[in-house]
Amino acid sequence: MSELPEKIPLIILDSSEPPSLFVTHHTEYMVELPSFPSFEWDFLVIDTPKGEDLILGFDFVKNFNPSIDWKKGPITFNADQKDYYDP
C-alpha cells in the first residue's frame, strides 16, 4: 500500500449525510474471479463506512460492465464481459 501525494475527498451517494472521508492510499491487487481472466487493478483504499467490505467506484464498474443485482447485491462477471476488460 502506498500513500497518495494528495488526499482525495470522497462523497458517498446514498441517503446519509456526506461523511468527511478522504482517500489517502492506494494499492495494486491481483483480482481473480470465476469465469474471468485474472487482472491487476489499482485500488483506492479507505476505511469503509458502516462496516462495508468494499465500495466499487464508477471507473471499475464502467471498465468491467458487470451484471449487478441491485436488490439482492450480487455482482457477476460473465465470460462475455471479457470484451469490456481494458487494463
The 8 nearest C-alpha neighbors of each residue, nearest first, counted from 0:
[[1, 26, 25, 24, 2, 27, 44, 43],
 [2, 0, 24, 25, 26, 3, 23, 27],
 [1, 3, 24, 23, 25, 4, 0, 5],
 [2, 4, 24, 5, 23, 1, 6, 25],
 [3, 5, 2, 6, 23, 24, 1, 7],
 [6, 4, 3, 7, 23, 2, 22, 24],
 [5, 7, 23, 22, 21, 8, 3, 4],
 [6, 8, 22, 21, 9, 5, 23, 3],
 [9, 7, 21, 20, 22, 6, 10, 19],
 [10, 8, 20, 21, 7, 11, 22, 19],
 [9, 11, 17, 12, 18, 8, 20, 19],
 [12, 10, 13, 17, 9, 18, 15, 16],
 [13, 11, 10, 14, 17, 15, 16, 9],
 [14, 12, 15, 11, 16, 17, 10, 18],
 [13, 15, 16, 12, 17, 11, 18, 10],
 [16, 14, 13, 17, 12, 18, 11, 10],
 [15, 17, 18, 14, 13, 11, 12, 10],
 [18, 16, 10, 11, 15, 19, 12, 13],
 [19, 17, 20, 16, 10, 11, 9, 15],
 [18, 20, 17, 21, 9, 8, 10, 16],
 [21, 19, 9, 18, 8, 22, 10, 45],
 [20, 22, 8, 7, 9, 6, 23, 19],
 [21, 23, 7, 45, 6, 24, 44, 8],
 [22, 24, 6, 3, 2, 21, 7, 44],
 [25, 23, 2, 3, 44, 1, 22, 43],
 [24, 26, 43, 44, 42, 1, 0, 2],
 [27, 25, 0, 42, 41, 1, 28, 43],
 [26, 28, 41, 40, 42, 39, 29, 25],
 [27, 29, 39, 40, 30, 26, 41, 42],
 [28, 30, 39, 38, 31, 40, 37, 27],
 [31, 29, 38, 37, 39, 28, 32, 40],
 [30, 32, 37, 29, 38, 33, 36, 35],
 [31, 33, 35, 34, 30, 37, 36, 76],
 [32, 34, 35, 31, 76, 36, 77, 78],
 [35, 33, 78, 32, 77, 36, 76, 31],
 [34, 36, 33, 32, 78, 37, 76, 81],
 [37, 35, 38, 34, 31, 32, 81, 33],
 [38, 36, 31, 30, 35, 32, 29, 39],
 [39, 37, 30, 29, 36, 40, 31, 86],
 [38, 40, 29, 28, 30, 27, 41, 37],
 [41, 39, 27, 28, 42, 38, 29, 30],
 [40, 42, 27, 26, 28, 25, 43, 39],
 [43, 41, 26, 25, 40, 27, 44, 28],
 [42, 44, 25, 24, 26, 22, 41, 45],
 [43, 45, 25, 24, 22, 42, 23, 46],
 [46, 44, 22, 47, 43, 21, 23, 24],
 [45, 47, 48, 44, 20, 22, 50, 21],
 [46, 48, 51, 45, 50, 52, 49, 53],
 [49, 47, 50, 51, 46, 18, 45, 52],
 [50, 48, 51, 47, 52, 46, 53, 15],
 [49, 51, 48, 47, 52, 46, 53, 54],
 [50, 52, 47, 49, 53, 48, 54, 46],
 [53, 51, 50, 47, 54, 48, 49, 46],
 [52, 54, 51, 55, 47, 50, 45, 48],
 [53, 55, 56, 52, 51, 47, 45, 48],
 [56, 54, 59, 53, 57, 60, 58, 42],
 [57, 55, 59, 58, 54, 60, 61, 43],
 [56, 58, 60, 59, 61, 55, 62, 54],
 [57, 59, 61, 56, 60, 62, 55, 63],
 [60, 58, 62, 57, 56, 61, 63, 55],
 [61, 59, 57, 64, 63, 62, 58, 56],
 [62, 60, 58, 64, 59, 63, 57, 65],
 [61, 63, 59, 60, 64, 58, 84, 83],
 [62, 64, 83, 60, 84, 65, 61, 59],
 [65, 63, 60, 61, 62, 83, 66, 80],
 [66, 64, 76, 75, 63, 67, 74, 60],
 [65, 67, 75, 74, 76, 68, 64, 77],
 [68, 66, 74, 69, 65, 73, 75, 72],
 [69, 67, 72, 73, 70, 71, 74, 66],
 [68, 70, 72, 67, 71, 73, 74, 66],
 [71, 69, 68, 72, 73, 67, 74, 66],
 [72, 70, 68, 69, 73, 67, 74, 75],
 [71, 73, 68, 69, 70, 74, 67, 75],
 [74, 72, 68, 67, 71, 75, 69, 66],
 [73, 75, 67, 66, 65, 68, 72, 76],
 [76, 74, 66, 65, 77, 67, 73, 68],
 [75, 77, 65, 66, 80, 35, 78, 74],
 [78, 76, 80, 79, 75, 34, 35, 65],
 [77, 79, 80, 34, 81, 35, 76, 82],
 [80, 78, 81, 77, 82, 76, 83, 35],
 [79, 81, 82, 77, 78, 83, 76, 64],
 [82, 80, 84, 83, 79, 78, 35, 77],
 [81, 83, 80, 84, 79, 85, 78, 63],
 [84, 82, 81, 63, 80, 85, 62, 64],
 [85, 83, 81, 63, 82, 62, 86, 80],
 [84, 86, 83, 62, 63, 82, 81, 38],
 [85, 84, 38, 40, 39, 62, 83, 63]]
